[in-house]
C-alpha cells in the first residue's frame, strides 16, 4: 500500500522559483577601481543553491580571475547580482533589474537566468547592453538582437532527451514535470524528439510544484506500457520518483537534463544506472582547457570543488563578455555596453571550452529562433558504479527534430 508523502518544494533546472526577493548587491566590494574606473556587469538570477553552488559563484570566480590578471584593458570588473522576485511579481522584478543595470551603466548582463526576459529587453533597449544568458527559458531570448545565449534553450535540451531515450531502445516514453508557464512547450519538445527518433509517446504528467507523491503518475505510465521517462522535476524529488517506480513493479529508465540530478545521487541510488543525462555543455570527461580553467577559478576563489553545470555556465558567460571586451580594449575603444555588443555581433568562432564554439555573427539554424547559435546536445550515462561517462564525443544535433516540431 502506498503512503502519501509530505510536500517538499525544490528548484528544478528550468523552473520559475517561488518566494524570492528582489534587489541587487555588489559581489566585488574589495575591488579598487583604476583611474579609468571600474566596469560593471550584472547577473540576474533567482537566489538559492541549485544543488551544487550558487549561480553567481561561477560569475564571481571568473571576475576575480580577470581582475587578478589586471582587468579589462587595465579596468577592474565589478559584478552586481540582481535577484528576481516571487511568481506574481517576476516580470516587474526582472524589469527592475534591467532599470538598475541601465542606471549603473552595466557594460554587459552575464549568466542571466530568468523566465521573464521579455520584460527585460524593453528596459535595456536604450543602452543596447548584451544579455549573455546562462539559461534560455523566455521566448524573448530566442529572437531579441540583444540576446547572446551560450547554447541551445531548454526546449532543445528536452528534445535531446527524447531523442537519446529513443535511440537507446526505449519503445514508449512519457514526460514527467512540474507545472510552469513553459510546460506545454517543454512537453511538446520532448515528445518531438522521441517521435522523430522512432519512439511512441504516452500522455505526459505535469504536476503542481507542491506535489510530493508521484505514484499516480508513475502508475499511469506503467499502465500505458511506458519503459522510459523524461524527467524534469527537481533534485530533491529523485528519491521519491525512484521509490514510486520500484513500487509500480516497473523498471522504467530515466532521461533528464544533467542539472536535475547530482553526482552523489548516482552513487547513492543504484537504480539510476543507465540514466541518460543531456546538456549543451561538454561532458566533464572531455577535460578541455576551458573546463580546467573554470574549475580552477571556481575552486580558488569560491572554494567549490564540484560545481554544478549552471555554476560553470555562469563562469562561461563572464568569459564570453571578457573575450569581447578585451578585443574592444585592444582596439583602443572605450569598453561600453554598445561597444561590447558590437564586438559580440562580429564574433564567429568564440571558444570557451565549455560549450561548442559560438557564432554570433549569423542567425542560428532555426528561423523562428535566430539567436540560438547551435543545437548540439551532449549525452552521458550513469554506470553501475555511479560514475558518469559520455555516450559519445559526438553531440546530438536536434535541428531536424526541432524543425519538424511546428512550434519551431
FENDAFEN-V939124 format. One record per residue. N is the residue number from 1. RES is the residue in one small letter. PHI is phi in whole degrees, 0 to 359 (* if undefined). Layout:
# FENDAFEN-V939124
n = <N:N>
res = <RES:RES>
phi = <PHI:PHI>
This chain:
# FENDAFEN-V939124
n = <1:2:3:4:5:6:7:8:9:10:11:12:13:14:15:16:17:18:19:20:21:22:23:24:25:26:27:28:29:30:31:32:33:34:35:36:37:38:39:40:41:42:43:44:45:46:47:48:49:50:51:52:53:54:55:56:57:58:59:60:61:62:63:64:65:66:67:68:69:70:71:72:73:74:75:76:77:78:79:80:81:82:83:84:85:86:87:88:89:90:91:92:93:94:95:96:97:98:99:100:101:102:103:104:105:106:107:108:109:110:111:112:113:114:115:116:117:118:119:120:121:122:123:124:125:126:127:128:129:130:131:132:133:134:135:136:137:138:139:140:141:142:143:144:145:146:147:148:149:150:151:152:153:154:155:156:157:158:159:160:161:162:163:164:165:166:167:168:169:170:171:172:173:174:175:176:177:178:179:180:181:182:183:184:185:186:187:188:189:190:191:192:193:194:195:196:197:198:199:200:201:202:203:204:205:206:207:208:209:210:211:212:213:214:215:216:217:218:219:220:221:222:223:224:225:226:227:228:229:230:231:232:233:234:235:236:237:238:239:240:241:242:243:244:245:246:247:248:249:250:251:252:253:254:255:256:257:258:259:260:261:262:263:264:265:266:267:268:269:270:271:272:273:274:275:276:277:278:279:280:281:282:283:284:285:286:287:288:289:290:291:292:293:294:295:296:297:298:299:300:301:302:303:304:305:306:307:308:309:310:311:312:313:314:315:316:317:318:319:320:321:322:323:324:325:326:327:328:329:330:331:332:333:334:335:336:337:338:339:340:341:342:343:344:345:346:347:348:349:350:351:352:353:354:355:356:357:358:359:360:361:362:363:364:365:366:367:368:369:370:371:372:373:374:375:376:377:378:379:380:381:382:383:384:385:386:387:388:389:390:391:392:393:394:395:396:397:398:399:400:401:402:403:404:405:406:407:408>
res = <x:x:x:x:x:x:x:x:x:x:x:x:x:x:x:x:x:x:x:x:x:x:x:x:x:x:x:x:x:x:x:x:x:x:x:x:x:x:x:x:x:x:x:x:x:x:x:x:x:x:x:x:x:x:x:x:x:x:x:x:x:x:x:x:x:x:x:x:x:x:x:x:x:x:x:x:x:x:x:x:x:x:x:x:x:x:x:x:x:x:x:x:x:x:x:x:x:x:x:x:x:x:x:x:x:x:x:x:x:x:x:x:x:x:x:x:x:x:x:x:x:x:x:x:x:x:x:x:x:x:x:x:x:x:x:x:x:x:x:x:x:x:x:x:x:x:x:x:x:x:x:x:x:x:x:x:x:x:x:x:x:x:x:x:x:x:x:x:x:x:x:x:x:x:x:x:x:x:x:x:x:x:x:x:x:x:x:x:x:x:x:x:x:x:x:x:x:x:x:x:x:x:x:x:x:x:x:x:x:x:x:x:x:x:x:x:x:x:x:x:x:x:x:x:x:x:x:x:x:x:x:x:x:x:x:x:x:x:x:x:x:x:x:x:x:x:x:x:x:x:x:x:x:x:x:x:x:x:x:x:x:x:x:x:x:x:x:x:x:x:x:x:x:x:x:x:x:x:x:x:x:x:x:x:x:x:x:x:x:x:x:x:x:x:x:x:x:x:x:x:x:x:x:x:x:x:x:x:x:x:x:x:x:x:x:x:x:x:x:x:x:x:x:x:x:x:x:x:x:x:x:x:x:x:x:x:x:x:x:x:x:x:x:x:x:x:x:x:x:x:x:x:x:x:x:x:x:x:x:x:x:x:x:x:x:x:x:x:x:x:x:x:x:x:x:x:x:x:x:x:x:x:x:x:x:x:x:x:x:x:x:x:x:x:x:x:x:x:x:x:x:x:x:x:x:x:x:x>
phi = <*:279:243:284:255:294:293:227:272:215:255:278:295:236:269:289:249:262:69:258:247:246:150:246:216:275:258:228:293:270:284:258:300:279:296:279:91:276:260:261:239:232:241:256:212:278:287:118:272:268:98:220:119:280:301:287:292:294:296:295:298:296:297:298:294:298:295:294:263:107:82:257:57:90:262:286:247:245:264:250:250:244:268:289:253:290:308:287:233:304:302:294:294:297:298:297:299:299:297:291:296:295:296:276:55:300:270:192:258:232:68:298:219:214:272:229:297:296:277:276:299:298:286:266:301:298:265:70:299:283:253:270:272:280:224:257:240:276:303:301:287:279:232:290:296:270:271:229:289:277:174:298:277:297:302:296:298:290:299:297:298:298:297:293:296:295:292:271:103:290:271:219:235:210:255:238:207:282:287:199:302:267:307:302:289:297:299:297:294:299:298:298:297:295:295:301:270:104:267:277:235:266:303:285:244:249:247:298:295:275:287:238:248:255:302:301:293:295:297:295:299:299:292:274:80:290:250:214:243:272:258:221:264:255:300:292:274:303:301:296:296:298:295:293:297:298:295:284:80:261:239:303:268:236:235:202:286:310:283:277:220:241:304:297:293:296:283:281:241:303:297:278:303:91:300:261:244:237:201:279:272:301:302:300:292:293:53:287:299:295:297:300:293:299:296:294:296:294:291:292:264:241:62:260:264:225:291:287:297:288:293:295:297:294:300:299:299:292:298:299:303:296:297:292:295:297:294:298:295:295:273:60:257:292:275:229:302:293:287:294:297:299:291:301:298:260:273:248:216:274:257:245:81:260:232:303:310:262:236:261:274:216:292:287:287:259:303:280:225:293:276:282:285:204:234:275:233:259:242:239:226:263:280:296:269:87:274:248:229:289:289:199:278:267:285:275:266:273:305:298:295:287:292:286:280:301:293:263>
